[in-house]
Amino acid sequence: MSKKVISEKKIAVCPGSFDPITYGHLDIIRRARHVFDEVYIAVLNNSNKKGLFTIDERLSLIEQSLDGDMDGIFVESFQGLLVDYCKQVDAHVIVRGLRAVSDFEYEMQLTSMNKALAPNIDTFYIQARNEYSFVSSSVVKDVVKHGGQASDFVPDIVANALSQKFNQ
């Protein structure tokens, strides 16, 4: 007796503000894509927070930073609850990157709340590579704001966009 094979796409959501996207983010996204059939990069559109870049600018910077490496990767924005967005795109997994132990406590709170809201959605953590463990969007913005170079931490397109923002 042969078993019936059910072919179901493994879909994951990689959420964040991505203000701006960093090499650390891109590494997590690419590594997630090796595990999942489709990865949705979900840019949170939180009207209560004023980002440096508009949502449209972030979406564009992400797409340009992926540099044509978009097979199975979708870049979208969302408002509201992450679990509702996951249901909308039929994802059963949220992918989060962890840089340091200090990230873990916050991430566990989010995971617990998401699990309470949507028990069928799991969270996968991907540990940041050592060379990205100290890189965050906030730190990169601060470096550029004070005249430093960000090209080791973000793609050139993002470094140029940051320079333009802070030179305006």
Backbone hydrogen bonds, N-H to C=O, Kabsch-Sander energy under -0.5 kcal/mol:
donor,donor_aa,acceptor,acceptor_aa,energy
5,V,3,K,-0.5
6,I,4,K,-0.6
7,S,5,V,-0.7
8,E,6,I,-0.9
11,I,9,K,-0.8
12,A,38,E,-2.5
13,V,93,V,-2.3
14,C,40,Y,-3.3
16,G,42,A,-1.8
19,D,20,P,-0.6
21,I,18,F,-0.6
23,Y,153,F,-3.0
26,L,22,T,-2.3
27,D,23,Y,-2.3
28,I,24,G,-2.1
29,I,25,H,-2.6
30,R,26,L,-2.6
31,R,27,D,-2.3
32,A,28,I,-2.4
33,R,29,I,-2.1
34,H,30,R,-1.0
35,V,31,R,-0.6
35,V,32,A,-1.3
36,F,32,A,-2.5
37,D,10,K,-1.4
38,E,10,K,-1.9
39,V,72,G,-2.8
40,Y,12,A,-2.8
41,I,39,V,-0.6
41,I,74,F,-3.7
42,A,14,C,-1.5
42,A,40,Y,-0.9
43,V,41,I,-0.8
43,V,76,E,-3.2
44,L,16,G,-2.5
44,L,42,A,-0.7
45,N,78,F,-3.1
46,N,44,L,-0.9
47,S,45,N,-0.8
49,K,46,N,-1.7
51,G,49,K,-0.7
58,R,54,T,-2.4
59,L,55,I,-2.7
60,S,56,D,-2.2
61,L,57,E,-2.8
62,I,58,R,-2.5
63,E,59,L,-2.3
64,Q,60,S,-2.7
65,S,61,L,-2.2
66,L,62,I,-1.8
67,D,63,E,-0.5
67,D,64,Q,-0.8
68,G,63,E,-0.6
69,D,66,L,-2.3
70,M,68,G,-1.6
73,I,70,M,-2.6
74,F,39,V,-2.5
76,E,41,I,-2.7
76,E,74,F,-0.6
78,F,43,V,-2.1
85,Y,81,L,-1.7
86,C,82,L,-2.6
87,K,83,V,-2.0
88,Q,84,D,-2.0
89,V,85,Y,-1.8
90,D,87,K,-0.9
91,A,86,C,-3.0
92,H,11,I,-1.3
93,V,11,I,-0.8
94,I,122,D,-2.7
95,V,13,V,-3.1
96,R,94,I,-0.5
96,R,124,F,-2.7
98,L,126,I,-2.1
103,D,100,A,-1.4
104,F,100,A,-0.8
104,F,101,V,-0.9
105,E,101,V,-0.8
106,Y,102,S,-0.7
107,E,103,D,-2.5
108,M,104,F,-2.7
109,Q,105,E,-1.6
110,L,106,Y,-2.0
111,T,107,E,-2.8
112,S,108,M,-2.6
113,M,109,Q,-2.2
114,N,110,L,-2.9
115,K,111,T,-2.6
116,A,112,S,-1.9
117,L,113,M,-2.1
118,A,114,N,-2.7
121,I,118,A,-2.1
122,D,92,H,-2.7
122,D,120,N,-0.6
124,F,94,I,-3.2
126,I,96,R,-2.6
127,Q,125,Y,-0.5
128,A,98,L,-3.3
132,Y,129,R,-2.1
133,S,129,R,-0.7
133,S,130,N,-1.1
135,V,132,Y,-1.4
140,V,136,S,-2.4
141,K,137,S,-2.5
142,D,138,S,-2.1
143,V,139,V,-2.4
144,V,140,V,-2.2
145,K,141,K,-2.6
146,H,142,D,-1.5
147,G,144,V,-2.0
148,G,143,V,-2.9
153,F,150,A,-2.4
154,V,150,A,-1.7
158,V,155,P,-0.8
159,A,155,P,-2.4
160,N,156,D,-2.8
161,A,157,I,-1.7
162,L,158,V,-2.6
163,S,159,A,-2.3
164,Q,160,N,-2.3
165,K,161,A,-2.1
166,F,162,L,-2.3
167,N,163,S,-1.4
168,Q,164,Q,-0.6
168,Q,165,K,-0.6
